[in-house]
Amino acid sequence: MKKITVTRPYLPPKEEYISMIDRIWENEWLTNKGPLHNEFAKGLEKYLDASNINLVVNGHMALDIAIKSLELKGEVITTPFTFASTTHAIVSNGLKPIFCDINENDLTIDVKKLENLISDDTSAILPVHVYGHPCNIEEINRIANKYKLKVIYDAAHAFGVKYKNQSLCNFGDISIFSFHATKLFHTIEGGALIYKDDSYTRKFNALKNFGIENEEIISYVGGNGKMNEFQAAMGLLNLKYIDTNIIERKKITLAYRTFLKNIRGINYFVPEKNKDITYNYSYFPILIESNSYGKSRDEVYEILKKHNVYSRRYFWPIVTEFDCYKNEFCDIDVEVASRISKQILCLPIYNGLSIEEVEEICLILNHIQKSKGV
Ligand SMILES: *Cc1c(COP(=O)(O)O)cnc(C)c1O
């Protein structure tokens, strides 16, 4: 079998990217709110049905700016079942992460355990729509209102996801997106802040440009987080293909579900079972129950590799097990996240992965279970 990786960046037709780049030469404008950047921001606003969008150089910078701009203090409640970026953004801003366990149904923050973790020092909640599964936004909203907490959603996985026909980006104070090459929608590297309150705009613009408000006034300790024209060109073009790409990934997902249906000990998620959710098919995570499947997740991962299939143990280890955090911040029990991280495996999904390849991967999984050895 030819090498199959867990993901592959989407590349739009090269000639079309070149015509976009031609426009950069015509404009002679490379970065700092260029014409393509502005056009892309408008296009995204429309696609995501967002009130305000602020483009930045990557998703991590979006998180950093969100945290800085809300002037959070003390503790931020978040999930340990996420990418390193989420927690690093909290800690590097001098805040203390409080890890709340996840629920087993969709692996997002467990709202039943959340309220107990709130203290006088809590200033915000930073949940993650992991794999594009929407968090329990109604309950998070209720809790945030009750305790006057800010909510920043890490929506890096949730491009295009809707809840009750509303864009998921419109909940909480700020939602951040990542447009990294490996994400469902990308601008090579890139990210965005999406928010309802217009008054944030000034501060976001300053924070991504060294805190500069104008020639004479430098108001904040800002960094450099601007999106350049080459990124915006990729974004404008990929926006044209996003709907077809989601449809293709939906076909891949449905094929996986069909081929895996009868394999004992392998479970997958069907977010659309909840009629309120319009899903984006960004990832295909499975859970391997080693007792009924007969092999552990790590064994499956290794055997797939021998067949040239590179899946990913995403998320493992969880954040509370990171060397940089395990001796600090991690005294709260996150039993579900810990258990799930040893069962989870993301199978390959990307535009261009054929249904035959999906079938082959599932045949291997079927075969592993039936064989005693490798
Ligand atoms: C990718 C990702 C980020 C960081 O985004 P970058 O664009 O890579 O900086 C943050 N949070 C989550 C959950 C991610 O998957």
The ligand as an SDF file (V2000), in Angstrom:
LIG
                    3D

 15 15  0  0  0  0  0  0  0  0999 V2000
   -4.0880   23.9650   15.4580 C   0  0  0  0  0  0  0  0  0  0  0  0
   -4.5910   24.2980   16.7710 C   0  0  0  0  0  0  0  0  0  0  0  0
   -4.2250   25.4740   17.4450 C   0  0  0  0  0  0  0  0  0  0  0  0
   -3.1170   26.3820   16.9900 C   0  0  0  0  0  0  0  0  0  0  0  0
   -3.2550   26.8980   15.7280 O   0  0  0  0  0  0  0  0  0  0  0  0
   -1.9850   27.2870   14.8430 P   0  0  0  0  0  0  0  0  0  0  0  0
   -2.6210   27.9440   13.6510 O   0  0  0  0  0  0  0  0  0  0  0  0
   -1.2590   26.0340   14.4970 O   0  0  0  0  0  0  0  0  0  0  0  0
   -1.1530   28.2470   15.6250 O   0  0  0  0  0  0  0  0  0  0  0  0
   -4.8620   25.7700   18.6540 C   0  0  0  0  0  0  0  0  0  0  0  0
   -5.7750   24.9530   19.1830 N   0  0  0  0  0  0  0  0  0  0  0  0
   -6.1340   23.8030   18.5850 C   0  0  0  0  0  0  0  0  0  0  0  0
   -7.1850   22.9480   19.2180 C   0  0  0  0  0  0  0  0  0  0  0  0
   -5.5350   23.4180   17.3740 C   0  0  0  0  0  0  0  0  0  0  0  0
   -5.8780   22.2580   16.8120 O   0  0  0  0  0  0  0  0  0  0  0  0
  1  2  1  0
  2  3  1  0
  2 14  2  0
  3  4  1  0
  3 10  2  0
  4  5  1  0
  5  6  1  0
  6  7  2  0
  6  8  1  0
  6  9  1  0
 10 11  1  0
 11 12  2  0
 12 13  1  0
 12 14  1  0
 14 15  1  0
M  END
$$$$
